[in-house]
Amino acid sequence: MHPPSRLAALREKELPNFIIGRLKPHVPLIEQLIDEGYSLEQVRKALADDGLDLKLSTLRSYLNRIRIANKDAAITASHTAPTAPAPPVSPATTSSALKNLLDIKKTELSFNPTPNSSDLI
């Protein structure tokens, strides 16, 4: 096993200087929230609560840049090697405000998958 490099140590100590670098770890959860019906404005406010204050247009632009980069990387990877399924969203890489949005959505959509016997035909 190799000792940790200074680059890896830098990643653990400091936030990236560029906002887009600070946004990237949150993108899987942001995409999930958008797919679940949250507005980009709600996501923007949650990010602002966690100290990543962006204009809505800037957030939209950065998300589009990241999506394009991910798409290009996926295309390149598909031509070179088999792909593995995307890892699930890790709670360790998401902000507390975004986690709260996800928790709220889970409680709003909870249902009992076991039907009552009277509901069965």
DAFENFEN-V454525 format. One record per pair of residues at least 12 apart in sequence whose C-alpha atoms are under 6 Angstrom apart, sorted by sequence separation. I is the first residue (numbers start at 1). J is the second residue. D is the distance in whole Angstrom. If there is no record, write none. Layout:
((I | J | D) (I | J | D))
This chain:
((46 | 97 | 5) (46 | 98 | 6) (26 | 94 | 5))
